């Protein structure tokens, strides 16, 4: 299997695909919502019938971050794929589940050689539950993320309120997915006693207003809450893994809106940041130890992680080291998907042998 990455900072599709021949699966990312529709249609005209998914957002290819422009990642020489879309993601994605069931049957992959990759335009938890109701029958792993501007694409068409997915099979090697977060739990543990899940809102922890609890236990002021998520987000432990909940906006009643759904009776921890460089170097070594040869890596890095890496002046070093694993590209997402979970401030990736 081989992986191609191409970019155009001006959004020129022909520039982004220069040198690309005979792709078997395409991932597209454009920063401009208005231009994205035309870019998707142009890709379809250049490579008719090639399965493709993508979304609006910022991206990266090898060591280049593309905050404005268009990025193409192509897989070829030993890849098979089927791409499709679950529409009505915000209300009833299960209505379209037979599409995924049909694709799963046609691909006939295994947990060792196939992955599901997805880009979601919202209602991530419900969409992931729907997708995994099918994937879990064969234990197919999943990685993906949340699109910017609520806009995704699939097979030459642009959708809103939808989830674009692809089943991607490595015909000559294995596939594995990974998750990395930069935070560990503190001893500050709480029960969510009041929340509005449909608004991604936490009202009370341990029976007290969220802002009162969070500011008291961290010794900060209310005006610092929203930026404190870079250092002390919330975390939910599921099994032996931590899934991050990013803080979004403080409300007048001292509740907080988040970037991930939180339910009443969830148990949450205040998290603390670790040593960025040692953590991502450890992840890279872990991935390297699992493979004799790596052909390509596609990852989703949270926008908050990207900002954090900028603050610590390690963006270039991080992407350089990731690209040394194998050709590396990905999305700067507004949320990340790993297996059955929607998470924040995290990196999720798929690695192809």
Kinemage of the C-alpha trace (Angstrom):
@kinemage 1
@onewidth
@group {chain A} dominant
@subgroup {mainchain}
@vectorlist {calphas} color= white
{ca unk a 1} P 0.000 0.000 0.000
{ca unk a 2} L 1.131 3.531 -0.728
{ca unk a 3} L -0.089 6.903 0.506
{ca unk a 4} L 0.007 10.161 -1.455
{ca unk a 5} L -0.432 13.625 0.035
{ca unk a 6} L -0.936 16.809 -1.937
{ca unk a 7} L -1.787 20.370 -0.952
{ca unk a 8} L -2.707 23.675 -2.521
{ca unk a 9} L -2.708 26.725 -0.301
{ca unk a 10} L -4.729 28.561 -2.927
{ca unk a 11} L -7.355 25.803 -3.079
{ca unk a 12} L -6.384 24.726 -6.604
{ca unk a 13} L -7.419 21.089 -7.029
{ca unk a 14} L -5.098 20.404 -9.980
{ca unk a 15} L -2.137 21.642 -7.961
{ca unk a 16} L -3.098 19.419 -5.008
{ca unk a 17} L -3.271 16.247 -7.130
{ca unk a 18} L -0.181 16.918 -9.231
{ca unk a 19} L 1.605 13.600 -9.692
{ca unk a 20} L -1.278 11.459 -8.459
{ca unk a 21} L -2.218 8.503 -10.656
{ca unk a 22} L -4.709 5.661 -10.184
{ca unk a 23} L -5.881 6.297 -6.610
{ca unk a 24} L -8.057 3.648 -4.986
{ca unk a 25} L -9.388 5.789 -2.131
{ca unk a 26} L -9.357 9.564 -1.512
{ca unk a 27} L -9.697 11.789 1.554
{ca unk a 28} L -10.391 15.480 0.898
{ca unk a 29} L -10.145 18.480 3.186
{ca unk a 30} L -10.852 22.105 2.305
{ca unk a 31} L -10.777 25.133 4.576
{ca unk a 32} L -13.330 27.202 2.626
{ca unk a 33} L -16.910 25.950 2.840
{ca unk a 34} L -18.038 27.851 -0.251
{ca unk a 35} L -15.155 26.556 -2.382
{ca unk a 36} L -15.399 23.013 -1.025
{ca unk a 37} L -18.401 21.997 -3.125
{ca unk a 38} L -16.602 22.866 -6.370
{ca unk a 39} L -13.396 21.217 -5.186
{ca unk a 40} L -15.239 17.980 -4.430
{ca unk a 41} L -16.944 17.993 -7.823
{ca unk a 42} L -13.633 18.643 -9.569
{ca unk a 43} L -11.999 15.698 -7.801
{ca unk a 44} L -14.871 13.470 -8.886
{ca unk a 45} L -14.411 14.599 -12.485
{ca unk a 46} L -10.673 13.895 -12.352
{ca unk a 47} L -11.045 10.490 -10.682
{ca unk a 48} L -14.570 9.291 -11.506
{ca unk a 49} L -15.876 6.450 -9.397
{ca unk a 50} L -12.988 6.429 -6.923
{ca unk a 51} L -14.424 6.158 -3.376
{ca unk a 52} L -13.903 9.374 -1.443
{ca unk a 53} L -14.835 11.062 1.818
{ca unk a 54} L -13.838 14.391 3.306
{ca unk a 55} L -14.895 17.491 5.161
{ca unk a 56} L -14.390 21.181 5.671
{ca unk a 57} L -11.549 21.901 8.046
{ca unk a 58} L -7.873 22.619 8.489
{ca unk a 59} L -5.433 19.857 7.670
{ca unk a 60} L -1.815 18.779 7.369
{ca unk a 61} L 0.249 16.778 4.902
{ca unk a 62} L 3.638 15.419 5.957
{ca unk a 63} L 5.135 18.433 7.780
{ca unk a 64} L 2.946 21.157 6.247
{ca unk a 65} L -0.059 22.539 8.140
{ca unk a 66} L -2.765 23.893 5.832
{ca unk a 67} L -4.896 26.405 7.706
{ca unk a 68} L -6.131 27.798 4.384
{ca unk a 69} L -6.281 25.696 1.233
{ca unk a 70} L -7.114 22.205 0.016
{ca unk a 71} L -5.536 18.850 0.880
{ca unk a 72} L -5.805 15.463 -0.831
{ca unk a 73} L -4.722 12.178 0.715
{ca unk a 74} L -4.799 9.215 -1.662
{ca unk a 75} L -4.259 5.514 -1.040
{ca unk a 76} L -3.288 3.167 -3.849
{ca unk a 77} L -1.390 -0.001 -4.810
{ca unk a 78} L -3.124 -2.470 -2.536
{ca unk a 79} L -6.161 -0.716 -1.076
{ca unk a 80} L -9.847 -1.422 -1.576
{ca unk a 81} L -12.566 0.826 -0.191
{ca unk a 82} L -16.263 1.569 -0.153
{ca unk a 83} L -17.526 5.017 0.852
{ca unk a 84} L -21.041 6.027 1.807
{ca unk a 85} L -23.021 8.422 3.943
{ca unk a 86} L -25.419 8.263 6.879
{ca unk a 87} L -27.816 11.152 6.385
{ca unk a 88} L -30.019 12.852 9.005
{ca unk a 89} L -27.152 12.488 11.479
{ca unk a 90} L -28.744 14.918 13.909
{ca unk a 91} L -31.997 13.010 14.223
{ca unk a 92} L -32.049 9.509 12.725
{ca unk a 93} L -28.758 8.149 11.283
{ca unk a 94} L -29.981 4.597 11.964
{ca unk a 95} L -32.459 5.106 9.114
{ca unk a 96} L -29.521 4.589 6.726
{ca unk a 97} L -27.825 1.687 8.519
{ca unk a 98} L -28.482 -0.778 5.684
{ca unk a 99} L -25.940 1.139 3.587
{ca unk a 100} L -23.222 0.269 6.070
{ca unk a 101} L -24.437 -3.302 6.433
{ca unk a 102} L -24.288 -3.748 2.656
{ca unk a 103} L -20.820 -2.220 2.460
{ca unk a 104} L -19.550 -4.441 5.277
{ca unk a 105} L -20.820 -7.535 3.518
{ca unk a 106} L -19.256 -6.530 0.196
{ca unk a 107} L -15.847 -5.687 1.701
{ca unk a 108} L -15.500 -8.915 3.696
{ca unk a 109} L -12.657 -7.502 5.776
{ca unk a 110} L -11.406 -8.472 9.227
{ca unk a 111} L -10.338 -6.629 12.353
{ca unk a 112} L -6.739 -7.145 11.247
{ca unk a 113} L -6.901 -5.638 7.747
{ca unk a 114} L -9.851 -3.203 7.638
{ca unk a 115} L -10.741 0.095 9.283
{ca unk a 116} L -13.761 2.380 9.253
{ca unk a 117} L -12.877 6.053 8.798
{ca unk a 118} L -15.533 8.720 9.271
{ca unk a 119} L -16.161 12.458 9.243
{ca unk a 120} L -19.245 13.580 11.138
{ca unk a 121} L -21.251 16.808 10.930
{ca unk a 122} L -22.632 16.559 14.466
{ca unk a 123} L -24.471 14.379 16.980
{ca unk a 124} L -21.284 12.322 17.171
{ca unk a 125} L -22.273 10.034 20.041
{ca unk a 126} L -25.472 8.878 18.336
{ca unk a 127} L -23.723 8.411 14.990
{ca unk a 128} L -20.920 6.381 16.562
{ca unk a 129} L -23.405 4.153 18.369
{ca unk a 130} L -25.163 3.558 15.043
{ca unk a 131} L -21.974 2.755 13.137
{ca unk a 132} L -20.571 0.513 15.827
{ca unk a 133} L -23.760 -1.542 15.994
{ca unk a 134} L -22.545 -2.908 12.657
{ca unk a 135} L -18.768 -2.756 13.093
{ca unk a 136} L -18.763 -4.641 16.381
{ca unk a 137} L -20.044 -7.808 14.682
{ca unk a 138} L -16.583 -8.203 13.125
{ca unk a 139} L -14.720 -6.006 15.637
{ca unk a 140} L -13.740 -3.556 12.893
{ca unk a 141} L -11.805 -0.597 14.399
{ca unk a 142} L -12.819 3.011 13.788
{ca unk a 143} L -11.090 6.358 13.649
{ca unk a 144} L -12.506 9.707 12.562
{ca unk a 145} L -13.467 13.173 13.595
{ca unk a 146} L -15.882 16.065 13.660
{ca unk a 147} L -16.063 18.297 10.569
{ca unk a 148} L -15.854 22.071 10.620
{ca unk a 149} L -18.869 24.037 9.374
{ca unk a 150} L -21.080 20.936 9.646
{ca unk a 151} L -20.034 19.926 6.124
{ca unk a 152} L -18.808 16.561 4.805
{ca unk a 153} L -18.471 14.979 1.375
{ca unk a 154} L -18.799 11.510 -0.041
{ca unk a 155} L -18.246 10.232 -3.580
{ca unk a 156} L -18.404 13.637 -5.242
{ca unk a 157} L -21.339 15.069 -3.280
{ca unk a 158} L -21.414 17.498 -0.361
{ca unk a 159} L -23.694 16.931 2.640
{ca unk a 160} L -24.684 18.723 5.800
{ca unk a 161} L -26.249 16.985 8.800
{ca unk a 162} L -24.564 13.737 7.757
{ca unk a 163} L -21.681 11.383 8.476
{ca unk a 164} L -19.430 10.315 5.607
{ca unk a 165} L -17.697 6.991 6.212
{ca unk a 166} L -15.385 4.645 4.357
{ca unk a 167} L -14.474 1.029 4.932
{ca unk a 168} L -10.823 0.754 3.907
{ca unk a 169} L -9.106 -2.611 3.484
{ca unk a 170} L -5.361 -3.143 3.274
{ca unk a 171} L -4.966 -6.001 0.811
{ca unk a 172} L -1.339 -6.756 1.721
{ca unk a 173} L -0.940 -5.995 5.398
{ca unk a 174} L -2.496 -5.086 8.687
{ca unk a 175} L -4.270 -1.976 9.937
{ca unk a 176} L -4.342 -0.623 13.499
{ca unk a 177} L -5.883 2.409 15.183
{ca unk a 178} L -4.443 4.374 18.085
{ca unk a 179} L -5.483 7.125 20.501
{ca unk a 180} L -3.272 9.577 22.360
{ca unk a 181} L -4.206 12.103 25.007
{ca unk a 182} L -1.855 14.422 26.827
{ca unk a 183} L -3.626 14.379 30.186
{ca unk a 184} L -3.909 12.221 33.307
{ca unk a 185} L -6.587 12.273 36.035
{ca unk a 186} L -6.089 14.263 39.219
{ca unk a 187} L -7.685 13.217 42.507
{ca unk a 188} L -10.549 15.664 41.872
{ca unk a 189} L -13.499 13.414 40.993
{ca unk a 190} L -17.154 14.430 40.609
{ca unk a 191} L -20.605 13.140 39.860
{ca unk a 192} L -22.585 15.071 37.244
{ca unk a 193} L -25.787 15.816 39.150
{ca unk a 194} L -27.420 18.092 36.587
{ca unk a 195} L -26.806 18.295 32.842
{ca unk a 196} L -28.546 19.027 29.548
{ca unk a 197} L -27.015 16.419 27.204
{ca unk a 198} L -28.692 17.693 24.031
{ca unk a 199} L -27.006 21.075 24.603
{ca unk a 200} L -23.672 19.534 25.667
{ca unk a 201} L -24.131 21.375 28.969
{ca unk a 202} L -23.027 20.589 32.522
{ca unk a 203} L -24.980 22.488 35.142
{ca unk a 204} L -23.913 20.908 38.440
{ca unk a 205} L -21.136 18.736 39.847
{ca unk a 206} L -21.822 17.095 43.204
{ca unk a 207} L -24.963 19.231 43.524
{ca unk a 208} L -23.153 22.557 43.111
{ca unk a 209} L -22.906 24.946 40.137
{ca unk a 210} L -20.167 23.856 37.772
{ca unk a 211} L -18.243 27.145 37.849
{ca unk a 212} L -18.161 27.218 41.652
{ca unk a 213} L -16.675 23.711 41.847
{ca unk a 214} L -14.166 24.093 39.019
{ca unk a 215} L -12.818 27.494 40.088
{ca unk a 216} L -12.615 26.530 43.768
{ca unk a 217} L -10.704 23.313 43.187
{ca unk a 218} L -8.255 24.859 40.711
{ca unk a 219} L -7.894 28.214 42.459
{ca unk a 220} L -8.795 30.233 39.362
{ca unk a 221} L -11.284 32.967 38.451
{ca unk a 222} L -14.444 32.417 36.398
{ca unk a 223} L -13.042 34.453 33.509
{ca unk a 224} L -10.212 31.895 33.188
{ca unk a 225} L -12.416 28.801 32.878
{ca unk a 226} L -12.634 28.635 29.084
{ca unk a 227} L -8.875 28.835 28.497
{ca unk a 228} L -8.091 26.567 31.464
{ca unk a 229} L -9.346 23.632 29.351
{ca unk a 230} L -5.911 23.587 27.656
{ca unk a 231} L -4.352 22.619 30.998
{ca unk a 232} L -7.220 21.083 32.974
{ca unk a 233} L -9.998 19.655 30.791
{ca unk a 234} L -12.455 17.149 32.192
{ca unk a 235} L -12.035 13.435 31.680
{ca unk a 236} L -14.352 10.452 31.726
{ca unk a 237} L -12.818 7.048 32.424
{ca unk a 238} L -14.326 4.154 30.484
{ca unk a 239} L -12.706 0.835 31.291
{ca unk a 240} L -8.999 1.599 31.530
{ca unk a 241} L -9.069 4.511 29.072
{ca unk a 242} L -9.619 8.233 29.542
{ca unk a 243} L -11.764 10.271 27.150
{ca unk a 244} L -11.394 14.037 27.299
{ca unk a 245} L -14.239 16.565 27.579
{ca unk a 246} L -13.230 20.060 26.442
{ca unk a 247} L -14.813 23.110 28.029
{ca unk a 248} L -16.402 25.521 25.576
{ca unk a 249} L -18.383 28.441 27.007
{ca unk a 250} L -19.342 29.561 30.498
{ca unk a 251} L -23.020 30.461 30.871
{ca unk a 252} L -24.609 33.156 33.027
{ca unk a 253} L -26.011 30.546 35.431
{ca unk a 254} L -22.491 29.148 36.043
{ca unk a 255} L -23.064 26.102 33.838
{ca unk a 256} L -20.625 25.180 31.071
{ca unk a 257} L -21.172 24.040 27.513
{ca unk a 258} L -18.718 21.418 26.264
{ca unk a 259} L -17.516 19.990 22.966
{ca unk a 260} L -18.712 16.521 23.951
{ca unk a 261} L -21.994 15.263 25.374
{ca unk a 262} L -22.098 14.708 29.139
{ca unk a 263} L -24.951 12.902 30.878
{ca unk a 264} L -26.340 13.062 34.415
{ca unk a 265} L -24.601 10.504 36.685
{ca unk a 266} L -21.425 10.521 34.586
{ca unk a 267} L -18.306 10.450 36.730
{ca unk a 268} L -15.769 13.072 35.709
{ca unk a 269} L -12.232 13.979 36.746
{ca unk a 270} L -10.348 17.218 36.417
{ca unk a 271} L -7.348 16.297 34.283
{ca unk a 272} L -3.786 17.614 34.389
{ca unk a 273} L -1.475 18.111 31.442
{ca unk a 274} L 1.608 15.942 31.014
{ca unk a 275} L 4.906 16.408 29.192
{ca unk a 276} L 3.846 16.877 25.558
{ca unk a 277} L 7.054 15.768 23.873
{ca unk a 278} L 7.637 12.681 25.965
{ca unk a 279} L 4.023 11.580 25.468
{ca unk a 280} L 3.961 11.874 21.687
{ca unk a 281} L 7.433 10.346 21.379
{ca unk a 282} L 6.194 7.380 23.426
{ca unk a 283} L 3.168 7.007 21.132
{ca unk a 284} L 5.393 7.079 18.053
{ca unk a 285} L 7.667 4.396 19.501
{ca unk a 286} L 4.636 2.272 20.419
{ca unk a 287} L 3.321 2.473 16.863
{ca unk a 288} L 6.741 1.724 15.407
{ca unk a 289} L 7.114 -1.369 17.602
{ca unk a 290} L 3.814 -2.789 16.282
{ca unk a 291} L 4.892 -2.788 12.624
{ca unk a 292} L 7.789 -4.152 10.607
{ca unk a 293} L 7.019 -1.593 7.906
{ca unk a 294} L 4.601 1.335 7.845
{ca unk a 295} L 3.192 2.519 4.526
{ca unk a 296} L 1.052 5.407 5.726
{ca unk a 297} L -0.625 7.147 8.664
{ca unk a 298} L -3.802 9.211 8.722
{ca unk a 299} L -4.603 11.051 11.945
{ca unk a 300} L -7.102 13.454 13.446
{ca unk a 301} L -5.614 16.016 15.825
{ca unk a 302} L -7.913 18.213 17.869
{ca unk a 303} L -7.828 21.938 17.104
{ca unk a 304} L -7.094 22.527 20.798
{ca unk a 305} L -4.076 20.193 20.591
{ca unk a 306} L -2.824 22.169 17.615
{ca unk a 307} L -3.169 25.429 19.559
{ca unk a 308} L -1.434 23.831 22.557
{ca unk a 309} L 1.464 22.666 20.370
{ca unk a 310} L 1.725 26.194 18.972
{ca unk a 311} L 1.911 27.568 22.501
{ca unk a 312} L 4.745 25.126 23.283
{ca unk a 313} L 6.545 25.790 19.966
{ca unk a 314} L 6.560 22.129 18.948
{ca unk a 315} L 4.199 21.970 15.945
{ca unk a 316} L 6.946 21.459 13.366
{ca unk a 317} L 8.803 18.929 15.495
{ca unk a 318} L 5.626 16.946 16.167
{ca unk a 319} L 4.606 16.626 12.523
{ca unk a 320} L 8.191 15.901 11.455
{ca unk a 321} L 8.438 13.004 13.885
{ca unk a 322} L 5.004 11.641 12.968
{ca unk a 323} L 5.956 11.718 9.288
{ca unk a 324} L 9.045 9.635 10.036
{ca unk a 325} L 6.724 6.733 10.816
{ca unk a 326} L 5.503 6.771 7.206
{ca unk a 327} L 3.744 9.226 4.934
{ca unk a 328} L 1.495 11.156 7.329
{ca unk a 329} L -1.493 13.425 6.775
{ca unk a 330} L -4.684 14.286 8.574
{ca unk a 331} L -7.409 16.602 9.822
{ca unk a 332} L -7.360 19.237 12.538
{ca unk a 333} L -10.746 18.258 13.934
{ca unk a 334} L -13.349 19.748 16.246
{ca unk a 335} L -13.732 16.369 17.935
{ca unk a 336} L -12.124 12.974 17.549
{ca unk a 337} L -13.503 9.454 17.149
{ca unk a 338} L -11.778 6.368 18.480
{ca unk a 339} L -13.527 3.007 18.353
{ca unk a 340} L -16.917 3.626 20.021
{ca unk a 341} L -16.116 6.944 21.661
{ca unk a 342} L -16.298 10.640 20.805
{ca unk a 343} L -13.540 12.553 22.567
{ca unk a 344} L -11.801 15.959 22.629
{ca unk a 345} L -8.240 17.322 22.860
{ca unk a 346} L -6.995 13.991 21.553
{ca unk a 347} L -5.190 12.413 18.605
{ca unk a 348} L -6.746 9.407 16.889
{ca unk a 349} L -5.045 7.712 13.948
{ca unk a 350} L -4.975 4.705 11.654
{ca unk a 351} L -1.708 3.093 10.587
{ca unk a 352} L -1.331 0.956 7.472
{ca unk a 353} L 1.347 -1.703 7.100
